[in-house]
Amino acid sequence: MKFQKYLVLTTIAILFGFNSFAQRGGGPHKEDIDAFKSKKIAFITEKLNLTPQEAQQFWPVYNLFEQEKWEAQKERRDIEQKVRDMDGDVTDKQILEFTQKMVDTHFAEAELMKKYNKKFLEILSPKKVLKLYQAEQQFRVEMIKQFRDRRPD
């Protein structure tokens, strides 16, 4: 019974995840991104032990959160790329503008966390929301470890 529940939850989560990602259009490494997202969905599903009803409500909201967070982080990456492209030929005024934009992107990301924390609490118990944040951190650590293990010395 527990295995069937896990299988159903994982399938639901993957379907919602792929659907959300497909709407954004792929990128240069779509297969890698899809594999990463699938691993993350399975990891979070296992850690949270979601009921089918919770999973049905949670994953669309979580996927939207991830999409909005990605967009905020993309803006920051674009700023960082502009700075790199200037190759040291930048005025103090431009530096101040870039630093303010960087702070603004971090603030926007924090506002997203605040907004979605509220939404997650409407779907999940506070304990499961806390487990979500812990699972995300554990997943990041695991992915970094796997990345480091694959790199040649």
N, C-alpha and C positions, 0 to 999 in steps of 0.2 A: 504494500500500500504506500509506504513512504517513497519507494523508488518510483512508483507511478506518479505520485504527486510531484516529485522532483522533475521527472521527465516532462510532465505537462507544463510546469512552471518555466522550465528552461526553453521549451518550444515556444511558448507564448512570448517570453522575453526576447528570444532571437527574432521572431517574426516582427515584433514591434520595433526592435532595434534596426533591422534591415530596412523596414518600411520607412522609418524616420530618416535613415542615412540616404536611402535611394532618392528621397524627395530633394535632398540638397545637391544631388549630382555627384558623381565620383571625382576622383582626383588621380594624380599620377600613380599612386600606390594603393589603389582601391582594395586590392586583395589583402594587403597587409593591414589596412585600416579595418576591413571587415573582420579579419581574424582577431585583431585586437579587441574590437567591440564584442565579438562573440565570447571571447575569454572573459572580458569584464562582466558581461551579462550573466554568464554562468557562475562566476565567482561571487557576485553580489547576490544572485538568487540563492545560492547555497548558504551564504553567511546570514541572510535575512530570514530564511525559511518562510517565504511568503505563501499565504494561502492563494488559491486560484483567484478569488475575488480581489485580494490585495494586489496581486500581480497584474490583473487586468486594469486596475485603476492606476497603479504605480508607474508601470513602464512607459506609457505615453507621456506622463508628466516628467519623468526622469529624462527621457530622450529629448524632450523640448528644452529642459534645463541644460543638458549636455550641448545641444546645438547653440543655445544662446551664449553659453560659457565659451564655446569654441570661437564664436564670432568676436566676443570681447577680447579673447586672447589673440586672435588673428590681427585685430587692430594694433595691439601692442607689438606683435611680431613685425607688422608693416612699418611701424615707427622705428623699431630696431634696425630693420633693413635700410631705411632711409639714412639713418645715422651711419651705417657701414658704408653705404654708397657715397656718402660725402667725403669719405676717406680723409678725415682730419681737417678738411677745409670748411669749418663751421664757425659762425660768430657766436658770441656770448648770448645774444638775443635768441638765436636759433636753439642753442643749448637749453636756455630757460623754457622755450616753447616745448621742446621735446620732453624735458623732465616733467612739465605740467601735464602733457598728454599722457605720459607713462603713469603718473599718479592717478589721472582720471580713469584710465583703463582698469587699474587695480580697484579703484573705488566702484566702478561699474560692476566689476566681478563680485565685490563684496555685497553690493545691493542685490545682485542676482541670488546669492546665497541666502540672503535674508528673505527675499520674496519666495524662493522655492522651499526654504525651511518651513515656512507657513503652510505651503501646499502639501508638503510631505506629511506634516503633522495632521492634516485633514484626512489623509489616507491611511497612515500607519501610526502605531503607538509611538510615544516618545522614545521608548526603549529601542524599537526597530529603526527609528530615524538616527539615533546615536550609533547603532550598529552599522547603518549605511555609511556614515562618515568614517567609522573605523575600517569598514571593508574597503572603501575607496583608498584610504591610506595604505592599508595592507596590500592592495592590488598594485598601487604605484611602486611600493618597495619591492614587491615580487617581480614586476616587469623590469625595474632597474637592475635587479640582481640577474635576471635572465639575460638582459642585454650585455651586462658586463661579462657574464660567463661565455657568451658567444664571441666576444671580441678577442682577436689575437693579442697576445701580450706586447 
